[in-house]
């Protein structure tokens, strides 16, 4: 049996998931999952230390054979401030370092789009809010949602942390697919304007040659 632990790291919530793989049958099962809420008060060092200790606690408790981490999105137009990127990068690379210290080797880093392409069912790329049901379907489970009460409407709704937890499971699941040899859908190649222009030039050149 092999155990995978994976993290989806952000500056506000760190989702994680732990999966168990039967090395003979290649069956994949969810062991545990959850999230960490880095503190917002105190200095940046206080926040780093608090988050480091929580991540280390999870690693030592889960005792994984493999660790995966969702890689950093370096820039999101209109969504990322310099402070956010610095904190995200710090938490992400700190998680990688803790994984390295535990495994004595580098953890696997996966791009978010690669993960979603690899897990999607059909041709449509899943959105963040669709990830809980997607990972649940792959694992044959009922997703362990957490709920909260909307302060204005007083209506119960799914907590935002549930989606972060699902993303953590998704990283582990994608890694499990690789280790078990499950067929993974790769992102389709996108055509750039440059490629289209090159094709038009080539076509015009070919036509001119025939003339």
Phi and psi in degrees as GROMACS dihedral restraints (atoms count N, CA, C in turn):
[ dihedral_restraints ]
;  ai    aj    ak    al  type     phi  dphi    fc
    3     4     5     6     1  -121.2    20    10
    4     5     6     7     1   144.2    20    10
    6     7     8     9     1  -117.3    20    10
    7     8     9    10     1   132.6    20    10
    9    10    11    12     1  -113.9    20    10
   10    11    12    13     1   133.2    20    10
   12    13    14    15     1  -119.7    20    10
   13    14    15    16     1   134.4    20    10
   15    16    17    18     1  -139.1    20    10
   16    17    18    19     1   153.0    20    10
   18    19    20    21     1  -128.0    20    10
   19    20    21    22     1   139.4    20    10
   21    22    23    24     1  -110.5    20    10
   22    23    24    25     1   107.1    20    10
   24    25    26    27     1   -99.2    20    10
   25    26    27    28     1   127.5    20    10
   27    28    29    30     1  -133.7    20    10
   28    29    30    31     1   174.9    20    10
   30    31    32    33     1   -79.4    20    10
   31    32    33    34     1   -13.2    20    10
   33    34    35    36     1  -112.5    20    10
   34    35    36    37     1   -34.8    20    10
   36    37    38    39     1  -144.4    20    10
   37    38    39    40     1   136.1    20    10
   39    40    41    42     1  -116.4    20    10
   40    41    42    43     1   107.5    20    10
   42    43    44    45     1   -86.1    20    10
   43    44    45    46     1   147.6    20    10
   45    46    47    48     1  -144.4    20    10
   46    47    48    49     1   155.5    20    10
   48    49    50    51     1  -145.4    20    10
   49    50    51    52     1   147.0    20    10
   51    52    53    54     1  -124.8    20    10
   52    53    54    55     1   126.2    20    10
   54    55    56    57     1  -121.3    20    10
   55    56    57    58     1   150.3    20    10
   57    58    59    60     1  -115.2    20    10
   58    59    60    61     1   129.8    20    10
   60    61    62    63     1  -110.9    20    10
   61    62    63    64     1   128.3    20    10
   63    64    65    66     1   -80.1    20    10
   64    65    66    67     1   113.5    20    10
   66    67    68    69     1   -64.5    20    10
   67    68    69    70     1   -20.9    20    10
   69    70    71    72     1   -90.6    20    10
   70    71    72    73     1   -49.6    20    10
   72    73    74    75     1   -88.0    20    10
   73    74    75    76     1   -14.8    20    10
   75    76    77    78     1    67.7    20    10
   76    77    78    79     1    15.2    20    10
   78    79    80    81     1   -71.4    20    10
   79    80    81    82     1   138.9    20    10
   81    82    83    84     1  -116.3    20    10
   82    83    84    85     1   127.7    20    10
   84    85    86    87     1  -130.3    20    10
   85    86    87    88     1   145.8    20    10
   87    88    89    90     1   -77.2    20    10
   88    89    90    91     1   127.1    20    10
   90    91    92    93     1   -95.3    20    10
   91    92    93    94     1   -49.6    20    10
   93    94    95    96     1  -161.3    20    10
   94    95    96    97     1   161.3    20    10
   96    97    98    99     1  -162.2    20    10
   97    98    99   100     1   166.7    20    10
   99   100   101   102     1   169.7    20    10
  100   101   102   103     1  -159.7    20    10
  102   103   104   105     1  -154.2    20    10
  103   104   105   106     1   160.0    20    10
  105   106   107   108     1  -117.9    20    10
  106   107   108   109     1   138.5    20    10
  108   109   110   111     1  -110.2    20    10
  109   110   111   112     1   100.2    20    10
  111   112   113   114     1   -58.3    20    10
  112   113   114   115     1   141.9    20    10
  114   115   116   117     1   -68.2    20    10
  115   116   117   118     1   150.6    20    10
  117   118   119   120     1  -101.5    20    10
  118   119   120   121     1   -18.2    20    10
  120   121   122   123     1   -90.9    20    10
  121   122   123   124     1   160.9    20    10
  123   124   125   126     1    89.3    20    10
  124   125   126   127     1   179.8    20    10
  126   127   128   129     1   -74.9    20    10
  127   128   129   130     1   169.3    20    10
  129   130   131   132     1   -61.2    20    10
  130   131   132   133     1   -33.7    20    10
  132   133   134   135     1   -67.3    20    10
  133   134   135   136     1   -40.9    20    10
  135   136   137   138     1   -58.6    20    10
  136   137   138   139     1   -43.4    20    10
  138   139   140   141     1   -66.9    20    10
  139   140   141   142     1   -39.3    20    10
  141   142   143   144     1   -65.7    20    10
  142   143   144   145     1   -45.8    20    10
  144   145   146   147     1   -62.3    20    10
  145   146   147   148     1   -45.5    20    10
  147   148   149   150     1   -59.8    20    10
  148   149   150   151     1   -47.4    20    10
  150   151   152   153     1   -66.9    20    10
  151   152   153   154     1   -41.3    20    10
  153   154   155   156     1   -57.2    20    10
  154   155   156   157     1   -46.3    20    10
  156   157   158   159     1   -64.8    20    10
  157   158   159   160     1   -37.2    20    10
  159   160   161   162     1   -68.8    20    10
  160   161   162   163     1   -42.3    20    10
  162   163   164   165     1   -65.5    20    10
  163   164   165   166     1   -43.3    20    10
  165   166   167   168     1   -62.2    20    10
  166   167   168   169     1   -37.2    20    10
  168   169   170   171     1   -60.8    20    10
  169   170   171   172     1   -43.5    20    10
  171   172   173   174     1   -67.2    20    10
  172   173   174   175     1   -44.5    20    10
  174   175   176   177     1   -59.9    20    10
  175   176   177   178     1   -46.5    20    10
  177   178   179   180     1   -67.1    20    10
  178   179   180   181     1   -31.4    20    10
  180   181   182   183     1   -75.9    20    10
  181   182   183   184     1   -41.6    20    10
  183   184   185   186     1   -79.3    20    10
  184   185   186   187     1   -29.4    20    10
  186   187   188   189     1    49.8    20    10
  187   188   189   190     1    61.5    20    10
  189   190   191   192     1   -77.4    20    10
  190   191   192   193     1   156.8    20    10
  192   193   194   195     1   -89.8    20    10
  193   194   195   196     1   -26.4    20    10
  195   196   197   198     1  -136.5    20    10
  196   197   198   199     1   146.9    20    10
  198   199   200   201     1  -131.4    20    10
  199   200   201   202     1   131.0    20    10
  201   202   203   204     1  -118.8    20    10
  202   203   204   205     1   150.1    20    10
  204   205   206   207     1  -137.4    20    10
  205   206   207   208     1   133.8    20    10
  207   208   209   210     1   -70.5    20    10
  208   209   210   211     1   127.5    20    10
  210   211   212   213     1   -71.8    20    10
  211   212   213   214     1   165.6    20    10
  213   214   215   216     1   -73.8    20    10
  214   215   216   217     1   135.2    20    10
  216   217   218   219     1   -89.1    20    10
  217   218   219   220     1   110.8    20    10
  219   220   221   222     1   -69.0    20    10
  220   221   222   223     1   -27.2    20    10
  222   223   224   225     1  -156.3    20    10
  223   224   225   226     1   133.8    20    10
  225   226   227   228     1  -128.8    20    10
  226   227   228   229     1   108.6    20    10
  228   229   230   231     1   -55.2    20    10
  229   230   231   232     1   126.1    20    10
  231   232   233   234     1    79.8    20    10
  232   233   234   235     1    -0.9    20    10
  234   235   236   237     1  -123.0    20    10
  235   236   237   238     1   -18.8    20    10
  237   238   239   240     1  -118.4    20    10
  238   239   240   241     1   120.9    20    10
  240   241   242   243     1   -91.1    20    10
  241   242   243   244     1   167.1    20    10
  243   244   245   246     1   -60.8    20    10
  244   245   246   247     1   -41.3    20    10
  246   247   248   249     1   -62.5    20    10
  247   248   249   250     1   -40.6    20    10
  249   250   251   252     1   -63.7    20    10
  250   251   252   253     1   -45.4    20    10
  252   253   254   255     1   -63.5    20    10
  253   254   255   256     1   -41.0    20    10
  255   256   257   258     1   -62.3    20    10
  256   257   258   259     1   -45.9    20    10
  258   259   260   261     1   -67.4    20    10
  259   260   261   262     1   -43.0    20    10
  261   262   263   264     1   -60.3    20    10
  262   263   264   265     1   -46.7    20    10
  264   265   266   267     1   -62.5    20    10
  265   266   267   268     1   -42.2    20    10
  267   268   269   270     1   -61.4    20    10
  268   269   270   271     1   -49.6    20    10
  270   271   272   273     1   -63.2    20    10
  271   272   273   274     1   -42.0    20    10
  273   274   275   276     1   -64.8    20    10
  274   275   276   277     1   -50.4    20    10
  276   277   278   279     1   -71.4    20    10
  277   278   279   280     1   -28.6    20    10
  279   280   281   282     1   -64.9    20    10
  280   281   282   283     1   -41.4    20    10
  282   283   284   285     1   -61.3    20    10
  283   284   285   286     1   -42.4    20    10
  285   286   287   288     1   -62.7    20    10
  286   287   288   289     1   -40.3    20    10
  288   289   290   291     1   -66.6    20    10
  289   290   291   292     1   -41.8    20    10
  291   292   293   294     1   -62.8    20    10
  292   293   294   295     1   -39.1    20    10
  294   295   296   297     1   -64.6    20    10
  295   296   297   298     1   -41.2    20    10
  297   298   299   300     1   -64.3    20    10
  298   299   300   301     1   -43.1    20    10
  300   301   302   303     1   -60.9    20    10
  301   302   303   304     1   -37.0    20    10
  303   304   305   306     1   -77.5    20    10
  304   305   306   307     1   -47.0    20    10
  306   307   308   309     1   -83.1    20    10
  307   308   309   310     1   -21.3    20    10
  309   310   311   312     1    64.8    20    10
  310   311   312   313     1    27.9    20    10
  312   313   314   315     1  -161.1    20    10
  313   314   315   316     1   166.0    20    10
  315   316   317   318     1   -68.6    20    10
  316   317   318   319     1   140.7    20    10
  318   319   320   321     1   -74.2    20    10
  319   320   321   322     1   165.3    20    10
  321   322   323   324     1   -88.5    20    10
  322   323   324   325     1   132.8    20    10
  324   325   326   327     1  -105.8    20    10
  325   326   327   328     1   133.0    20    10
  327   328   329   330     1  -128.4    20    10
  328   329   330   331     1   134.6    20    10
  330   331   332   333     1   -72.6    20    10
  331   332   333   334     1   140.8    20    10
  333   334   335   336     1   -59.0    20    10
  334   335   336   337     1   -38.6    20    10
  336   337   338   339     1   -69.7    20    10
  337   338   339   340     1   -36.0    20    10
  339   340   341   342     1   -63.7    20    10
  340   341   342   343     1   -41.2    20    10
  342   343   344   345     1   -62.7    20    10
  343   344   345   346     1   -47.7    20    10
  345   346   347   348     1   -68.1    20    10
  346   347   348   349     1   -36.0    20    10
  348   349   350   351     1   -65.8    20    10
  349   350   351   352     1   -38.8    20    10
  351   352   353   354     1   -69.1    20    10
  352   353   354   355     1   -27.4    20    10
  354   355   356   357     1  -101.0    20    10
  355   356   357   358     1   -14.0    20    10
  357   358   359   360     1   -61.1    20    10
  358   359   360   361     1   148.5    20    10
  360   361   362   363     1  -112.1    20    10
  361   362   363   364     1   113.5    20    10
  363   364   365   366     1    96.0    20    10
  364   365   366   367     1  -161.2    20    10
  366   367   368   369     1   -96.7    20    10
  367   368   369   370     1   -18.1    20    10
  369   370   371   372     1   -84.8    20    10
  370   371   372   373     1   130.5    20    10
  372   373   374   375     1   -73.4    20    10
  373   374   375   376     1   126.5    20    10
  375   376   377   378     1   -68.8    20    10
  376   377   378   379     1   145.6    20    10
  378   379   380   381     1   -88.6    20    10
  379   380   381   382     1   167.4    20    10
  381   382   383   384     1   -55.7    20    10
  382   383   384   385     1   -42.9    20    10
  384   385   386   387     1   -71.0    20    10
  385   386   387   388     1   -10.9    20    10
  387   388   389   390     1   -95.7    20    10
  388   389   390   391     1    -8.0    20    10
  390   391   392   393     1   -65.1    20    10
  391   392   393   394     1   -38.0    20    10
  393   394   395   396     1   -56.9    20    10
  394   395   396   397     1   -47.5    20    10
  396   397   398   399     1   -71.0    20    10
  397   398   399   400     1   -29.8    20    10
  399   400   401   402     1   -67.8    20    10
  400   401   402   403     1   -49.1    20    10
  402   403   404   405     1   -67.1    20    10
  403   404   405   406     1   -33.8    20    10
  405   406   407   408     1   -63.5    20    10
  406   407   408   409     1   -39.7    20    10
  408   409   410   411     1   -66.8    20    10
  409   410   411   412     1   -42.5    20    10
  411   412   413   414     1   -63.0    20    10
  412   413   414   415     1   -37.3    20    10
  414   415   416   417     1   -92.5    20    10
  415   416   417   418     1    -9.1    20    10
  417   418   419   420     1    67.9    20    10
  418   419   420   421     1    42.1    20    10
  420   421   422   423     1  -129.5    20    10
  421   422   423   424     1   169.5    20    10
  423   424   425   426     1   -94.0    20    10
  424   425   426   427     1   125.0    20    10
  426   427   428   429     1   -65.7    20    10
  427   428   429   430     1   135.9    20    10
  429   430   431   432     1   -81.3    20    10
  430   431   432   433     1    70.5    20    10
  432   433   434   435     1   -62.2    20    10
  433   434   435   436     1   149.5    20    10
  435   436   437   438     1  -110.3    20    10
  436   437   438   439     1   147.0    20    10
  438   439   440   441     1  -122.8    20    10
  439   440   441   442     1   155.6    20    10
  441   442   443   444     1  -142.3    20    10
  442   443   444   445     1   162.3    20    10
  444   445   446   447     1   -96.1    20    10
  445   446   447   448     1   126.5    20    10
  447   448   449   450     1   -64.4    20    10
  448   449   450   451     1   125.9    20    10
  450   451   452   453     1   -62.5    20    10
  451   452   453   454     1   -32.2    20    10
  453   454   455   456     1   -86.7    20    10
  454   455   456   457     1   -53.0    20    10
  456   457   458   459     1   -84.8    20    10
  457   458   459   460     1   -16.2    20    10
  459   460   461   462     1    64.5    20    10
  460   461   462   463     1    18.0    20    10
  462   463   464   465     1   -96.4    20    10
  463   464   465   466     1   140.8    20    10
  465   466   467   468     1   -71.8    20    10
  466   467   468   469     1   137.0    20    10
  468   469   470   471     1  -142.1    20    10
  469   470   471   472     1   164.6    20    10
  471   472   473   474     1   -70.2    20    10
  472   473   474   475     1   134.3    20    10
  474   475   476   477     1   -71.7    20    10
  475   476   477   478     1   149.8    20    10
  477   478   479   480     1   -62.1    20    10
  478   479   480   481     1   -30.7    20    10
  480   481   482   483     1   -64.2    20    10
  481   482   483   484     1   -25.4    20    10
  483   484   485   486     1   -62.0    20    10
  484   485   486   487     1   -36.8    20    10
  486   487   488   489     1   -72.1    20    10
  487   488   489   490     1   -33.8    20    10
  489   490   491   492     1   -68.5    20    10
  490   491   492   493     1   -38.9    20    10
  492   493   494   495     1   -61.7    20    10
  493   494   495   496     1   -43.5    20    10
  495   496   497   498     1   -61.0    20    10
  496   497   498   499     1   -38.5    20    10
  498   499   500   501     1   -66.3    20    10
  499   500   501   502     1   -36.3    20    10
  501   502   503   504     1   -64.1    20    10
  502   503   504   505     1   -42.8    20    10
  504   505   506   507     1   -63.7    20    10
  505   506   507   508     1   -38.9    20    10
  507   508   509   510     1   -60.8    20    10
  508   509   510   511     1   -40.3    20    10
  510   511   512   513     1   -61.5    20    10
  511   512   513   514     1   -46.1    20    10
  513   514   515   516     1   -63.7    20    10
  514   515   516   517     1   -39.8    20    10
  516   517   518   519     1   -66.8    20    10
  517   518   519   520     1   -42.2    20    10
  519   520   521   522     1   -62.0    20    10
  520   521   522   523     1   -42.9    20    10
  522   523   524   525     1   -61.5    20    10
  523   524   525   526     1   -41.4    20    10
  525   526   527   528     1   -63.0    20    10
  526   527   528   529     1   -38.4    20    10
  528   529   530   531     1   -60.8    20    10
  529   530   531   532     1   -40.4    20    10
  531   532   533   534     1   -65.0    20    10
  532   533   534   535     1   -46.3    20    10
  534   535   536   537     1   -68.0    20    10
  535   536   537   538     1   -31.1    20    10
  537   538   539   540     1   -91.8    20    10
  538   539   540   541     1    -3.6    20    10
  540   541   542   543     1    77.8    20    10
  541   542   543   544     1    16.8    20    10
  543   544   545   546     1   -67.6    20    10
  544   545   546   547     1   139.8    20    10
  546   547   548   549     1   -63.1    20    10
  547   548   549   550     1   128.5    20    10
  549   550   551   552     1  -113.5    20    10
  550   551   552   553     1   134.2    20    10
  552   553   554   555     1   -80.2    20    10
  553   554   555   556     1   126.3    20    10
  555   556   557   558     1   -93.8    20    10
  556   557   558   559     1   149.9    20    10
  558   559   560   561     1   -58.0    20    10
  559   560   561   562     1   136.9    20    10
  561   562   563   564     1   -69.8    20    10
  562   563   564   565     1   143.8    20    10
  564   565   566   567     1   -68.0    20    10
  565   566   567   568     1   132.6    20    10
  567   568   569   570     1   -93.2    20    10
  568   569   570   571     1   140.0    20    10
  570   571   572   573     1   -87.3    20    10
  571   572   573   574     1   125.3    20    10
  573   574   575   576     1   -92.4    20    10
  574   575   576   577     1   165.7    20    10
  576   577   578   579     1   -61.5    20    10
  577   578   579   580     1   -33.7    20    10
  579   580   581   582     1   -64.9    20    10
  580   581   582   583     1   -41.3    20    10
  582   583   584   585     1   -64.0    20    10
  583   584   585   586     1   -41.8    20    10
  585   586   587   588     1   -64.4    20    10
  586   587   588   589     1   -41.2    20    10
  588   589   590   591     1   -64.3    20    10
  589   590   591   592     1   -42.2    20    10
  591   592   593   594     1   -60.8    20    10
  592   593   594   595     1   -40.4    20    10
  594   595   596   597     1   -65.2    20    10
  595   596   597   598     1   -39.9    20    10
  597   598   599   600     1   -64.7    20    10
  598   599   600   601     1   -41.7    20    10
  600   601   602   603     1   -64.4    20    10
  601   602   603   604     1   -42.7    20    10
  603   604   605   606     1   -63.7    20    10
  604   605   606   607     1   -40.7    20    10
  606   607   608   609     1   -65.4    20    10
  607   608   609   610     1   -42.4    20    10
  609   610   611   612     1   -65.8    20    10
  610   611   612   613     1   -38.9    20    10
  612   613   614   615     1   -64.7    20    10
  613   614   615   616     1   -42.2    20    10
  615   616   617   618     1   -63.2    20    10
  616   617   618   619     1   -40.7    20    10
  618   619   620   621     1   -65.7    20    10
  619   620   621   622     1   -40.1    20    10
  621   622   623   624     1   -66.2    20    10
  622   623   624   625     1   -35.1    20    10
  624   625   626   627     1   -65.9    20    10
  625   626   627   628     1   -41.1    20    10
  627   628   629   630     1   -64.5    20    10
  628   629   630   631     1   -36.0    20    10
